[in-house]
């Protein structure tokens, strides 16, 4: 049996069995599933074999966008534009558009033996192409289902027809291609700190924001907060704005409601210059049902890109499910990833809906109570193999690229290398954490929280798989739910956030908001995520324009100015969030794997733990402050206070002197040889560092 070494994902090199069972070395509970892991590996190899026979993963199979769709080329020594479309069940295709006055018969396409239709449009004369940049275009498809005008599958730009609900493709080939000054993000400092953002709702004015406005108004804010990555939602074209971008119609098209592809490139280029990696929220888990805008029944058949019948219908999302076993589906999706990487210079991807991809029942209502859930007849083996292949391709093309899985099931190996039998992602979202916080806030007073259970829940993740921890994301901000700030302060956020008008509900909410985010930041993962505006406790939910709100943009925007006013508490929350991000940049908190509980006192509401050399101490008691509180510390050193949630800078009460040093005392406690005594006010947390610990940014 072959053995290899693989150092992926920052884990020390260990011998790996190259039959897909390498995961067992890190998770002995997988031992009974050895045969299933081997079968999964064989299925992956079978998909890879098919891809290699079709031209190779790094060659034609992931470069479909250079062959299909509209591309410059030559025929018989003449320059022009090739248009190709895979539509095996179609009877005839005709290109129609501005260039031929939408003549339905003048430009028929020719089919080859593989169901690929093609036409060559020679230049009218040197330098004068048949299709001009920006000209509108469609393809007329005749099939057993009838005749329809469709948007080409690999089109690079789609726009809505003015005064209409119809969409049309555009031939996009700017005379002066965008030139990147900063092609890729610089190496990150500290762990991965992600700022999740939506372009359209990122402006304060009630309207759809643009790429250029985001670049000008929002990117500097994100950089100032000391995040080192942004995750952009709703970039792939989608006809319904209120879908949050998750009902994709055109996979290679940048959403035109926000601007042009060049505008997006400028945004990414600027972000890189500010030290920010840019991640795409990519949707390969399903596609829109719409016939006019999407891929549904493109060639007249039900099974071209999607499963036929009930299996192709996603009952929860009212969308269609890809058939990942079809080579041309693999080509479409793999080429799509490569397009966003190489043409648009995204630094990585957050894969949406991974749970839905993996399971034939999409994980709906599943509890995933045992390892049996991860194997057997409910698994879509083709989806697993596709995700493995996609991760291998992305990391082969660019080893620095970042991939993140949105998976709630806990599938073993999700964020482990493919060579081990894993799925190959770099990170997985810690999706149970925000659900846990909402459950606590809904059902219990903070006085009744079980601190040991809280610590366990935040630490409850798969060993040797990196997680993105977060207290809330866009899901919690949507109408029908509440953000943490809204759960904590509710209507008082509208009337009592002024610093000149103290209010007990607001005081409690501010204190717990900081404590919840800090303990999540410190315990829940090896990376951290925040949805835009939540860092300062944005007071309103997200509700896109729809009939139920009279198509209002009132709740589809961000009130940034609230966080800029020094008379409101929002500013203090924002400054605290920045300090938390800086803590990681300076001390590399997120990347330190060593976490250990120091003490938990349910009666007096205290919890302390270490991450690396830093000590985090929390007092969740609503009224009791503790003077001369003795806690054990891991290192024989004095400890300096480096972050205090109660600091006046963060709109706390300032009950502890800033930069205080707690002397080491040779008083043993809980198995430690030394301890310190601290002042820990009620509903506050402190981060302590050994006095001789250098900052990482001092290197």
N, C-alpha and C positions, 0 to 999 in steps of 0.2 A: 504494500500500500504506500503510495507516494506521500511524502511529507515535505512541506515547504515552510518558510518563515515569512511572516507578514506583519509589518509594524503599523498597520493602519489605525486611524482614529486615536492616535496618541497613546496607545496601550503598548506596554513592553512586548518585545518580540517573544512569541511562544511557538512551539511546533504546532503546525496546523495540518490536520488530515484533509487531503484534497478530495474527499468524497462527500462533502457537505456536512460532516459530523463534527467539525471542529468546534462548533458551539457547545458541545457537551463538556469540553474542558473547563469552560467558565460557568456552566450551569448543569450540574449532575442530574437535576430533575428531568433533563431531556433524554437521559439514557434509555428509558423505555420506548422512545420514539426514534431510535437509531434508524430503523428501516424507512420510516417516513421521511426523515431528513435525507437519506440517500436517494429516495425517489424524487424528492424535491430538487436535489442537485442534478439528477439525471434529466429532469424536465427542463431545468435551466440550460444544461449543456445541449439539449435537443433544440431549444430555441436559438441558442448561439450558433449551432451548426447550420440551421436554416438561414440565419443571417449571413454567415460567412459564404454559403453557397450562392447567395443572392448578390454578393459583391463586397461584403465585409462591413463590420460595425462602424469603423472609422472612415469607410469609403462611401459607396453609393447609398447604403441603407440609412445613414444618418445625414445624408446630403441631398435628400429628396427635394428640398427647396431650391437647389441649384439646377434641378432637372424639371420638376413639375412646376406649374404656374408659369409666369412670364419671366423669361430670362434672355439676355442678349446672347447671340450666337451666330453661327454661319451655316449656310447650306449652298453647296456647289460654288463655293468661293464668294458668295454674296453675304454681306452683313445684314442682320435683321434681328427679329425677336421670335423666339420659339415659345409657343404655348402648348403645354401638355397637361392632360387630365386623365386620371384613372377612373374609368366608368365602365366596367366590363359588361353590365347588363343593359346598357343604353343601346338604342338602335342608331342614333345619329346625334352628333354635336355640331353646333354652329357658333362661331364667335360673333357677338353683336356688341355694338357700342357707338360712342361718338364718332369713331374713326370711319365707320361705314354707314353713318346715319341710321343705325339700328336695323340695317337690312338683314332679314332673317334667312336669307338663302345665299348671300354672296361669299361667305367664308366658311364652307363646310370643313370639318376636321376628318382625319383619316385614322382608322383603328388598326392597331397591330394585334398580334396573336395573344398578347397578354392583357388585352382590354384597355390599353393606353391609347388615348386619342391625341393627335398632334396636328399642329398647323404651323407653318413658318410664314412670318410676315416680313418680307424684305423691306429694307429701307427704300424710301421713295427716291432718294439720292444721298450721296455721302453726307452724313451729319443730320439727315432729316428722316427719323424713323416713322413708320406707319402709325405707331402709337406714341403720342406725346405725353410727357410727364403730367399726371393729373387727369388724363382723359378717362371718362367713365366707361365701364366695360362689364359685360356679363357673358354667360354662355347659355345658349338655348339647348336644352336636353330633351330629346325625344326618346321615350321609353314605353314599356308596356303600361305604365301608369299615366301616360299622356305626355303632353308638352308643357315644360316649365322653363322659365328663365331663372338661372341659378347663379350664385356668386361663386367663382372659382375657389376650389378647396385651399389652394396655397396662396391666395391673394394676400398682398402686403398692406393693403389699405382699403377700408370700407367706410362709406359715409352715408348719412341719411339724406334721402332726397328732400329738398326744401318743400315745406308745406305738405309733407306726406309721411306716412309711417313706413314707407318702403326704404330699403337700403340697396346700395349699388357699389360694386367694386371700382377701384381706381388703379390704373397703371401707375406705379410709383417708381420713378427713376430720376431723382434730382440731378440737374446738370452739374452741380458741385456737391459731391458726397460729403457728409459730415466728417471732419477730421478730429479725432480724440486727442486732447492734450494729456489726459490722465486715463489711459485705457483700462486700468484695473485699480482696485482699491489697494492702498498700502497695507503692509502687515499690521494686524490689529494689536493694540496694546491691551493686555489683560484678556479677559474672557469675551465671548460674543454677547454684545448688548444691543438688542434689536428694538428699533422703534417702528411699530406697525402703523402704516399710513394709507389713506385713501385720497387720491388726488382731487377728486371732484368735491368732496366735502371738507377739504382742508382750509378753505378760506372763511373769513368771518362774514363776508357778505353772503346773503341767502341766494346762492346761485350755484352752478356747476363751475368749479375752479379749473384752472388749466395747468399744464406742465410748467409753463413759464412763470406763472404766479407761484406755484409750489417752489420752484427753484429760487425765486427771488425772496419769497416771504417765509417759507417754512424750513427749507434746508438749513439756513443759519441758526434757527432755533434748535433744531435737532443736534447740530454740531455743538452748540453752546451747552446743551444738556449733557454732553460727553458720552452719548451713544456712539457706537462704532459701526452700526449697520442699520439700514432701513429696509423694511419689507413692504413692497408696494402691492396693494390689492387692485383688482379690477383693471388691469392693464390690457389683457387680451380682449378683443372686441366682443361686446355683448349688447344686444339691442335694448334690453330692459334695464334702465339705470338702477331700479330698486332691487335688482338681484344681487347687489354688492359685488358684481363681477363674476359670480359663480355659475351663470348660465351662458357659457361661451358659445359664440357662433362661428367666429373666424379666428383660427388659432395662431396665424402668423401676422395678424393685423393689430396694430396698436390702436387702442380705443380712440376714435377720432373726436369724441366729445371733449377730450382733454387737450387736443392739439395734434401735431404731426409727429411722425417717427423721429424727425430731426429735433423737435422740441424735447422728446423723451431722451434722446442721446445727449443733448445738452444738459438735461437734469442729471443724468447718470455721470457724465463727465465732471460736472460741478461737484456732485456728491463725493466722487473719488478724490477730487482736489481738497475737499474738506476732511478727508480721512474716513469717509463712510463707505462701507461695502453696500451694494444694492442687491437685494434678493427679490426675485419674482414669485408672487403667489400664483403658482402654475396649477391649472385645472386640467388634469388628464383622467379624472375619475368619472366624468360623464360629460355630456354635451346637450345643447339645447335641442328641443324637438322641432323648432320652427323649420318649415320647408323653405320659405322664402330667403331666410338669412343663413341657415346652417347646413349641415351635412346630411340630415335625415333624408333617406330615399333619394340621394343625389342621382344615382343611375336608374332610379325607378324601383330598385329592390329594397327589401327591408333589411338585408343582411350585408350590405357593402362594407360599412364601417362598424356596424353595431350588431349585437345579437338579435336574431329574429324572435318574434313572439314575446311571451311574458318575460323571458330572461333579459330582453333588451330594454325593458321599461323599469325605470327607478321610481317606485311608487311613492316614495317620500319626497322626492325632489322634482317630480314631474319632468323627467329628463331621460336621456338615452344612455345606455351602458355600452362602452366599447367592447369589441371582441379582440382581446389582446393576442389571440392565437393567429390572427391574420397578418401575413407579412406586410401588406400595405398599410395596415393600422400601425404596426411597429415602425414602419418607415415614416409615416406621418408624425407620430409622437416623438420619436427619437430625433428626427430632423427639426421638429419644433423646438426641442430643448437646445439643440446646437445653434439654431437660428437666434434664439434669445441670448445665448452666450456669445457667439462670434460676431453677429451683426449689431446687436444692441449693447453688448458688453455688461450684461448682468453677471454678478459674481456668484450666483447660486440660486437655489430654488427652495421654496416651501411648498411641498406637494400637498395639495388639498385633497381631503376625502380618501385617504389611504385605506382606512377601515372599510369603507364602502367597496373599494376595489378588491380587497383581499377575500371577502366572504360573499358567497352567492346570495345570502339573505341580507347583505350589506351591513351586517352587525346590528340590524334594527331590533331593539328589545333584548339583545343578548347580554348576558351577565359575565361571560368569559370567566367562569368560576374555576375551571381546571384546564390543564394543558391539552386535554382532549379537544378543546375548542379550536386549537391552533392547527389541527391536522384532520384529515378525513374528507368526507364528501362535500362539506360546505365550503372548502377552500377553492378559490379560482386559481389553479396552478399557473395558468397563462399570465394572470395579473402579477403573481409573485415573480415569475421569471422576467416579465417586462420590467418591473421595478428594479430587479437585480441588474438587468442589462442596462437600464437607464443610468443607474448609479455608477456602474463600471465605465460607461461611456463618458459621463460628465467628469469623473475623476481622472480618467485617462487623458482627456483633452486638456484638463486644467486641474492638477492635483490640489491647488489651493481653493477650488470651488467648494461651496457649502451646500449641503442638501439636508433638508429637515422634513420629517414625516409627521403629518397630522393623523395620528392613530390613537384611538381610545381603547383598543382591545388588549394592548400589552403583548402583542405578538413577539415571541422570543427572537432575538437576533435582528430586530428592526434596524438598530443602529450599530451593527457589527459588520465587518467586512464580508463581501461576497465569498471570498476565498475560504472563510470559515463555515459557509453555509448561511450567512446572514443576508439581509436584504440590501445592506450597503450604505444606508444613510449615515450622515455624520451625527445628527441629533434626532431625537424624537420629542414631540411636545409633551410636557407633563400635564395632560389635559384634566386629570382628576383634581388638580390643586384648585383652580378657580371654582369648580363645582363644589368643592369642600368648603371654601370660604363663603360662598353664597348660602349653602346649607346651614352653616354656623350662624350667619347673620340673620337668616330667616327664622331659625328654630330656637336659638338659645341666646340668653343674655351673655355678654362677654364675661361676666362674673362666674358663669357656670361652665366655661370652656374647659375641657380636659386638656391640660398642657402636655401631658405625656402622649395622649392621642394625637394632639396637634403636631408634636415633634415627629411622631411615627409616620403620620400621613405625609408630611412634607419630605420625609426621607424614604418613603416607600416607592422605590423605583428599581428598575432592573440593574443589577451589578454589571459594571463594565460597559454600559451603554450611556452615552451622553444625552442629557435631557435639557430642554429649554423650560426653565421654570417661569411661571407668571401667575400673578394674583388675579388678573382679569385681562381680557382681550376684546376684540370687537364684538364677540358673541354676547358678552355681558352688557355691552353698551346699547344693544339693539332694543327697539321698542318691544315691550312685553317683559323685559327684564330690567335690572337696575345695575348701575355701576356700584363699586364699593362705597364711593362717596355718597351716592344717593341712598344706599341702604343705611349708611351711618347717620346721615344728617337730613335726608328727605327734604321737605319743603323749607326747612330753615336755611338751606343754601340760597334761597331766593331773597331772604329778608335779613339774615343775621351773620353774613360773612364779613361785615365791616369790623376792623380791629377796634373801633371806638365803641362797639356795642357787644360786649362779651355775652355769650349765651352758653348754658351748660351743655346743650345737645351738640352745639358746634365744637366746643372745647373737647368733649369726648370723641366726636367724630374725627377731628384733626389728629388727636393723639393716636387713635386706633388705626387710622389710615396710614400713618407713618410706620407704626409697629407692624401692621400686616404686610406692608410692602417690604420692609426690611427683613423680616424673618423669612419671607418667601424668597427674597433675593439671596439670603445667606444659606438657605437649606434646600431649596426645591430643584436645583439643577446645576449644570455646568455652563449654562447660558441663561440669559434673562430677556424677557419680552414685555413691552408696554405698548398699549394702543394709544394713539395720539390724543392728547388732552387729558387722559386719565392720570397722568403724572401730577397734574395740579388740581385734580378733583373736578373735572368739567361738570357743570351742574345740569346738563341736559342729556337725554338719551339720543340715540340715532334713529331717525325715521325718514326714509327717503320719500320723495314726492309720490303720491298715489291717490286714487280716488277717495280713500278713507280720510285723508287729511287735506282734501281739496288741492292736491298737487303742490303742497307747500314745501319750501326749502328751509323753513324755520329751524327744523331739527336735523338738517343735513349740512351742518357747518360746524366750525370750531370757534369758540369765543376766546381767542388768544389774548385779547386786551385785558381780560379779567386777571390773567396771570402776570400782567405787567404793572398792575396798580399796587402801589405800596400801602394803600389803605385797606386792601382786602387780603384775606387769609390765603387766597389761591397762590399768591406769590410765595408765601412761606412753604407751601407744599411743593411748588416747582423747584425752589432752591434746595429743599431736602432731597428731591429726586436726583438733582444734579450731584449733590454730595455723595449720594449712594453710588452713582455711576463712577464718580472720581475715586471712590474707595476701591473699586475693582481695578481701575487703571493704575492706581498707585500701589496697591497691595496684592493684586492678582487673586482676589477672593474666589472667583468663579472657577478658576482652573485648578485650585488646590483640592485634591481628592480626599484629604484627611478631615473628616468631620466626627466629632465625638461629644456626646452629652456630658456635661460637667455636673449639673444638678437640676432637679425638678422638684418643686415644693408646691403641691396642689393647694394646700391650706393657705399658704401665704402668697400664692400666685406668682411664683418666681420660676424662671426657666433660664438656664445658662448652658452654653455649648461652645466648642471651639471649632473654627475652620482654619486649618493650618495653624499658624501661631496666634491668630486673632481670637479674642474671647468676646462673645456676644452675650449680653445679660438683659433679660426682659422682666419687667414687673407689670403684670397684667391686673394687679389689684386696683379697683376703682378709686379707693380712698387712702390706703395705707402706703406711706412712704417709709423707707428703711434707711436709717442712719447707721453707720458703722456695720453694714451688712457684710458678713464674712463669706467669701466664696473661694473655693480652691482654684488655683491657676496652674497651668501645665509647666511653665518655665520659671526657673529661679531668678526672677527679674522683677524690678519695679514695672508697673503698667501705666501707660499714658492713655487718657481718654481722647479718642480720635474722632468719634462721632456720637452725638447725643441728640436723640429725637426731641428733647425738651429745650434745646438751644433757642434763644430768642430769634436767631437768624431764621429758624424754621417755624417761627410763630409759636414756640413753646414758652414756658414760664421762666426759663433760665434759672432753675433752682440749683444747678451744679455749675461751679466755675469752669469756664472753658479751659481746655488744655491741662486739666488737673492731672497730677501724677499720684498714683496710689502705691505707697511703698510696699515692697515685699516683706512678709512676716514669716518667720520660720515656725509657723504653726500648722501642723499637719491637718488635713481635712479630706475625708472621702478618698483615702488612698494616695493623696498628693502630699508632697513634703513641704509645700509652702501654700500660703493663702494671702489674700489681701482683704482690706475692709473698704467698702465703697458706700457712697450715698446714692440711693436709687429711688427717686420719687415715683409716685403712683402713675400708672399708665405711661411709662417711659421705657426706653431701651438705650443701652450704651454699647459701644464697640471699643474694646481696649486692645492695645498693642504693647508687646514688650518694649521697654524703653530703648533697648539697643537694636531693635528691628529696623533695618533700612527700608526705605520705600523702593518699590520696584522701578519707579521712574527716576530714581537717583543713579541708575546704572549708566 
